[in-house]
Amino acid sequence: MNDADSIAPLTKLTLALEVNSDSAETSPPSDTVTFNFVCGLAIEGLTAFEKEIQGMSPGDRTRLQIESHNAIPIFEHLARPLMAELPFDPPLELSIEVVSVEPVTDRELVKALAEKTESSGGDCGCGCSCECG
């Protein structure tokens, strides 16, 4: 893989995500969900989540521990779409596999920015509507 194939700001990502509950005996892993988004649209450029996966390439895998206190701040504007797709009840472990990394087109960038603006709310400005900022 070359640098063009690794996660960086303003790349279009497809990730395969799976939630593993802290109580694995009582809660089996979630179904794997495909999550698509444009990286680098947070207020500070990258969310904490995007910083964790920056530099990864297709086929790379990692796990991320999510606690109740950091669930929204770590994802910022991505929290709402993630919660719509995954059983999201921290504490949990999020298994992440990079499926694809592609350059974002101008049209895709404008669409992603519009969707972020449309879903934003609250006073924090991150787009999560929770006032976490």
N, C-alpha and C positions, 0 to 999 in steps of 0.2 A: 504494500500500500504506500501511496505517497501522501504528502501533506494535504493535497487537494481532496483526499478521501477521509480526512479526519474532521471531527467536530470542531467548529470555530464559529465566531459570531457571523450572523447572516448566512447560515447554511440551513437547508431544509432537511429535517431529521425524521426518520421513522425509527421508533423504538418499540421493542417488544417488552411489555411490563407485566410483572406478576407480583401480587401481594402475598406475603407470608406473615401471618399473625404471630405475635409473640407466644400465643398459646397454641402451638402447632398440634397438640394432642386433641384439642377441641375444634380447631378451625383449620381445615385443609387449605392449601394454597388456592388462590383465585385462578380463574381461567386466565390465560395469557391474552393481553389486550394490545393491539397495535395503536400507538399514539404518534400522530404527525404534528409537527410544529416547526416554526422558524426560530432558530436560536439567536439570542442577543437582542430581544426587544424589551427587556426590563428597564426600569428607570435608570439604574446604574450600568446598563449594558447587558450584564449576565445575571441571572438569578443564581442563588447558591447551588441549586440543582444543576444548572448548566455549567457552573464552574467545576462541579464534581465529575461531569462527563466530558468536559473539554479535552480535546486531543485524542479521544477514542475513535476507533474506526469500525466499519462493518465487521461483525463477528465478535467484537470485544464484548465482554460481560463484566458487570460489577453488581454490588449490593449496597444499598443505602439504608441505614437505620433512621426511621422517622419516629420522633417522640411527639407527644401531644403539644408541647410548647413550641415546637419548630415546624409543625406540619404546614401551616400557611406561609410563614415567612420564607421557608426554603424554596417554595415554588412560585411565590408571588402571583403574577397574572396567570400562570399555568395551573394554579390550584383548582380553580373552578372546572375547567375542562377535564382535568385528571379525576376529580371527585365524581364527575358524571360517568366516567368509564370504569372506575375501579371501586371495590369495596374499601373505603378509606376510613378506618377507625384506629388511629394510633393508640398505643405504640405498635409499630409494624416494621417489617423489613421489605423493601422494594427491590425485586430482582430486575435488572435492566440489561437488555441485549440491544446493541446497535444493529439495526437491520440495514439502513441505508443513510448515506450522507451525500447530499447533492447541492450544487449551487442554487441559490434562490433566484427566481426571475423577478424582474421589476413588478410584474403583475401580482405574483405571489406575495411579495413584500408588502405592497399596498393593501392587499386583501387581509394579510395577517395583522397589519397595523389597525385597519378598520375594525376587525373582529375584537382586537384587544381593547380599543376605545369603546366599542359597543358594550362590552361586558364589564367595563370598569365601573366602580362605584365606591362608596365610602370615602373617607378623608385621607386615607394613606396614599392613594395615587398609584398603587402598584397594579390595580386591576382586579384585586381579589375581593373587594367590598367588605373587608373585615376590620379596617382601621388598624392594620398591623404595623404601619410605618412609624 
